[in-house]
Amino acid sequence: MDEDSFAEIDIFLESQSHFLGMDKKKQVGDGVITGYGRINGRPVCVAAQDFTVMGGTLGKCHAKKICNIMDMAYRMRVPIIFLNDSGGARIEEGIDSLAGYSGIFYRNTLYSGVIPQIAVILGPCAGGACYSPAICDYVIMSRNTSKMFITGPAVVKAVIGENITPEGLGGADLHMERSGVAHFVYEDDTIALEGVKKLLSYLPQNNGEKPEWRETVAVDKSEELEYLVPDNGRKVYDVRNVLMTFVDKGTFMEVQNGYALNIVVGFARLDGEVIGVVANQPMHMAGSLDSNSSEKAARFIRTCDCYNIPIITLVDVPGFLPGREQEHGGIIRRGAKLLYAFSEASVPKITLILRKAYGGAYIAMNSKGIGADRVFAWPIAQLAVMGAEGAVDIVFKKEIEASDTPEKFRKEKIKEYEDKFMNPYLAAEKGYVDEVILPGETRQRLSQTLKMFRTKKKVQQEKAHGNIPL
């Protein structure tokens, strides 16, 4: 918090329970400190659990303090930050403890999408306590101290007979790389709290505002793009390097950088304005979409839509990842989340097709048909149902087999198919691409379009909410 800005509330609120010796235990603050103050001059509310008081366990009054500050944050329309460091439910208070959690979860849900909610895990966060961070917009973990798990090591051993360390069950790296629970992981608590400050700089105070404009150093290295992105679709490149040619210097903040590596999402600034970026990553799985990347991108898109952050989508996708594992893992349902998120989002949405845009994955990556405001494509872009080789093998199967020179005939048909059906100019003629631009024009066209759509208004629909395929 900014110096001398923090004001604590409910200082003297303590547990009223007298069971199991509770009246004899040190209860200062009831294991949680709540209050309000400023971060970089902007008002915020905070609830910080105190492990030195009854292990930071949550009882009725502990929960009441958290609910009070959440209600205050909602009334003030300011972000709320939760610092989690708790032994979980307070056994001595029984069902009152569980009821306390339900009050917090209820408010997490009611205030979701209205005020930013950030959970920082700085110690244990076990059992039902995990679900408050899970409902928050962002979960930040410290590699040195964070542990999150629904059932602790002792329970796991009792049920399945395996010894698992707390880190192995729910450490920061596990939740970044495997479960996808963590959005940011930092080396220690101090760096994690600095990460909170940085994240807040990309978010508005509430859903009725836009993120703050900041003076930045503009970057335009678009002339490098022709060499960064190979014309040969079989060659890979790091899409982050593409981003660095047009976002303002030093402003890119990647979200979930260790999870679902085949897609890159994060915040940046363009001419000082905050943008969200969603980009296929050819370095992993050739940039194809799978279940995890679809969910990762969908959640990020919906967060941007909540907080009035325009979205720029960079497309280089050969399709949805095929295979039994994906089909059995629910790629139909989980891939639909990405389609739904882009279709539902009402913020400005700009798409740039770099190379491949094939099949259903092309549609899912913010195509014109699901609501993109502007779609640009480079001359090397290919828009089609599938790659030319696969298409030719299906369409001309009999002719290839009957040919005296099948391989030569196949190559000719591949070239013919690419020329007739895959170039971006054909898509532009049909209105699926708004403009074919040279790589060197990339930043200028993105910046110009973003400024044009800055005043875009949301169309209100008469329904409680849609039914996203969860």
N, C-alpha and C positions, 0 to 999 in steps of 0.2 A: 504494500500500500504506500501511496505517497506520504512523505514525512508529515506527522501530526494530523493526518486526515482521518484516522480510524476512530470510530465511536462504537463502543460495545453496548449491546442491549441485553436485557434479561439477565443481568449479572448475578442477581441473588436467587434466581429460579433454580430450585433444587428438588430432588426426589422427595416425595411425601410418603414413600413406602417404609414400613417398619419391619418387614419380614426378613428372616434369615440374617439378622444383624445389620440391616441396611442403615439404621439410625446411628450406628457406631462407626461407619465408614466415612472416610474423607470424601466430601461431595462437592468441593468448590467448583462452581459452574456446571455441575452435573456432567462433566466429561465433554463439554462442547462449548466453544466460544463463538458467539454470533455478533454481527454488527455490520456497519456500513462505512464506507470511506471512498477514496479515489485511487485510481490507477492511471497514471499519465494524464491526470486532470479530469478523468471521466468517472462519475459515480458508479459504484458497484456495491453489491452486498456479498457477505462471506459467512460461511458456516465451517468452522475448523474444529474437528474432533481432537480431544486432548487425551492421549493414551496414558498420561501420568495420573489421571483421575479415573479410578475404577476401570482401567483398561480401555477407556473411551467407549465403553459399552452403552448401548442405547436403551433407555427406559422411557417412561411416559413423559417426564418433564424434559429430558434430553430431546426427544422428538418434538415436543411442543416448541422448544426454542428454535429448532430448525424450521418447523412449519411457520412460525411467526416471521422469521427473516425471509422465508420464501414469499409469504404473502406481502411483506413490505416491498420486496424486489418487484413483484408483479404490479403493485399499486404505483410504484415509482417508475415502472417500465425501465428497469436497469438490469444488466447481467447479474447472475448469481454464480458464485464459485464455491464448490464444496471441496474441502480438504479432508479426505477420508483416511482415518487411522484409528481403527476400532476393533475390539474383540468380538463385535457382533451384538446379538440380542442379550439384554441383561437378564440372566436366568432368575434372579431374585424377584423380578417384577412380572414374570410369567406372561400372560396374555396381553397385559398392558404394553409390554415391549413390542409384541407383534402388531398390535393395533397402532402403535407409534409409527412403525415402518409403513403401514398402509396409508397413513395420512401423508407421509412424504411422497410415496409413489403416486398417490392421487394428484398431488400438486405438481410433481414432475410432469405428469401427463397433461393436466389442465393448462399449464403455462408453457408447454412445448410449442415452439414456433412463434411464441409471443416475445419472450425474453431469452437471450442466450443462456444456456446452462452448461457449465464446465465442471467436470469432476476430475480432481487430481488425487491419485492414489499414492499416499505417502507412508504406507504401512499395510497392515492386514485389512482386507475387506472381504468378509466371508459370509456365506449363507445368503439369506434374503437381502442383506445389505448391498449385495452386488447389483441388485436390480434398479436402484436409484441411479448409479452411474450409467447403467445400460440404457436408461431412458434419456439421459442428458444428451446434449448435442455433441459433446466431445469428451473423451476419456484420455487423460494424460497420466502416464506411469513413470515412476522412477526405477531405474534398473537396480539400484542398490537396496531399496526398501519395499517396493510394491509387491503385493500378493493378493490375487483375486481368485476365489473358488467358491462354488456353491456348497460342496461337501469337502470338509477338511481331510487331511491325510489319515487321521485316526478312523474316520468313518469309512474311507475308501478301503483301508486295511481290514476293517471289521466285515465289510460287505463282500469284497472280492479277494481279500487275502493278499493284496500287494502293498509293499512299502513304497510310498512315493513322497519325495520331499516337497515342502510347500512351493519351492521354486519350480519344480518339475510339474506340479499340479496347476499352478497359476502364476508363474513369474511374468515379468514384463515382456521378455523376448517371446515367450510362448503366446501371449495374447496379441503380440504384434504380428508374428509370423504365421501362426496356425489358426487361432480362433477368430482373429479379426476384431476382437473387443477393443483393443487399444488403438487410438488414432495417432498418438505421439508417444515416443519413449525417449527419455533423457537419462544421462549417466547418473545424476544424483538429484536430491530434492531441490537444491538451490537452482540448478539449471532448469529443472522442471517448472519452477515458479516463474523464471524468466520466460519460459515458453508460453505460460499463460498470458503474460503481458503482450508478447508478440502476437498470439492468436487473437486477443481482443482488438488489436489494431486493425484487423481485417473484418471485424463484425460491427454492426450498428448497435445502438443501445437497445433497440427493440424492433419489432416487425413493422412499425410505422415510420421508421427512418431508413436512410441509406448509410452505408459505411462512410466514414470520414474521408474526404479528399486529402491527400498529402502531397507536398512538393517532392518530386522524385527526379532521378536522372533518366531521361528517355534513352532508349537503345533502339537502333535500327540497323541490324546486320543482315537484312533480308537478302542481300546479294550473296551471302554465304550459303543460302539454302539450296541452291542448285547443286552444290558439292556435298552438302551434309546428307541429303536424301538421295540415295542411288536410284537411277531409272530402273535398274534391274530389280524386280520385285522379290527375288530370292536373296538379295543382300540386306543385311540388317543395319540398323542405326539406332542411336539413343534419342528418343523423342524429346528428352529434356533439353538436348542441344538445340532442337528446333524452337522450343519455348524461349530459350535464352537469347534468340535473335530478335525478339520483339517485345518481351515484357520489360518493364522498367528495371534498371540495374539493381540487383540484390533483393528483389521483392518476392521471388517465388518461394512459397512455403508449402512443401509437399505434405499431403495428408496420407496416413497409412503407407509410408514408404517401404515397409517390409512385408506387406500383405498383397496378395493378388497382383504380382509384379507385371502381369501382362496389360495392366492399365495404370495410367498415371493420373492422379487427381490432386488438386491443390489450389491455393490462393496465390494471386499475384496482383500487380498493378499495371495499368496501361494508361499513360498520361496522368498518373496520379490517382486514377479511379480503381477501386477494387474489382477484380474479376475472378470467376472460378474457371478452372481449366480441367477439361476431361480429354484424355488423349490415349489412343492405343499405343502400346509399347512393343514394337517389332522385335526387340531384343529378347523377349520372353514369349514362348508359344506362338511366335510369328505375329503377335498382336491380336490373336484370335480371342473371342469372348468365351468365358466359361462361367460357371455358377458364381464363384467367388468374386470375379471381376465385375460381373453384372450387379451384384448386391453392393459392392464397394462403391461403384459409380452412382448407382441409384440413390443411395443414402446421401452422398455428397451433393447430388443434383437437388434433392429435396431440401437439404439444408440451405443451399444457395437461394432456392425459391422462397424459403421462409423469410430470409433476411435481405431480400432485394439486391442480390448479387448477380450481375449478368454472367452468362456462361458461354465460353468459347470452346468448341469441340474440334479436335484435330483427329481426322479419320485416316487410318491405314489398317483396314481389317479384312482378313481373308474369309471370315465367317465365324460361326459358333464352333467351338472345339468339338469334334466328333468323338464318339466312343461310348462303350457300355457304361463306364464309370460316370460320365456326365449325364447320360440318359437316366440311369438309376438314381443319381444324386439330385434329380429334379431340375435339370437345365431348362425344361419347358416353363415351369412355374417361376424359377428364379431368374431366368433370362427375361421373362415378361415384366419383372420389376423395373428393368432398365427402360423398356418401352414405355411403361406406365409413367415413370418419373419424368422422362423428357416430354411426353405428351401432356402431362399435368402442369408442368412448370410454366409460369406466366411471365417470368423475367425475360429480358432480351436474350435471345439464343442465336448465336452465330456459329456456323459450321464451315470448316475448311477441309476439303478432301485432298490429302497429300498424294496417296498412291491408290491402294486397293480399297474398294467399297463393294463388297460382295454379299449377295443374298440377304437373309433376314438380319444379319449383323449390320449391314448398310442401313437398313431401316431403323434399327435400334439406336444407332449412333447419331441421333438428332437429324434425321433426314427432313427434307421439305414436307413430306407427307404427314409427319407427326408434329409439325408446328414450328420448325426452324424459321426464324425471321429472315435470315439471309444465308444462302449456301454458296460458297465459293469453291472452286476446284482449280488445281494446277493443270497445265497441259498434259502431264504424265499420268493424271488420275484415270482410273479404270472403274467404271460403274457397271455392274453386271450381276446376273443371277449367280454365277460362279466363275472361276478362272477359265481362260480360254482352253487350256489343255483338257480339263475335265468335261467342259461343254462339248468339245469336238469328239471326245471319246464316246459320248452318249449319242449325240445327234448323227454323227457320221460313222457309227460303228460298222455297219454292213459295208459301206463304201470303202472304208479303210481295209477291211478284211479281203475284199474282192480286188483291190488294186494290185497291179504288178509291182509297184514301188510303194508299199504301205507307209513307210516312215516318211518318205518325201511328200506323199499325198497328205499325210497327217500334218506335217509342218506347214504346208500351203494353206490348209484349212484353218489352222491355228492363227496364222497371219491374217487371213481373210476375216475370221471371227473378231479378232482384236480391232481391225480397222473399221468394221461395220457396226459392231455392237458395244464396244468397250470404251470408246473415247469420250471425253467429257462434253465435247461439242454436241454430240447427239442428245445427251441428257439436258444440255442447255436449250437446245431447240424445242424440247418437250416441256420445258419449264421446271425441271427437277433440280437444275443448277441455275442460280441467278447470274453468275458471271464466271468466266474462265480467266484467271489472272496469272501473271508471271510470278514466280517465286520472289523476285525482287520487289514486287508490289505488296507483299504480304502485310507488313506492319501498317503501311499507309491505309490499306483498304479495311483492315480490322479496326483501326483507330477511328477512321471516318464513320464506319457503320455503328460502332459502339456509341459515338456521340449522337448519331441520328436517332437511335432507339432508346436514349436515356429517359425519355418522357413516356415510354410505353406504359399503358395502364392495364390492370388486370380486369378481365371480364368476369363479373360475378355470376355464379350459377345457383339456381334455387335447389340446393340439396345439402344434406348435412355434411357429407363427404363422400368421396369415391371409395371403392372397395379394392384397394391394391392387393395383388395376389401374394399375400404373405406366406 
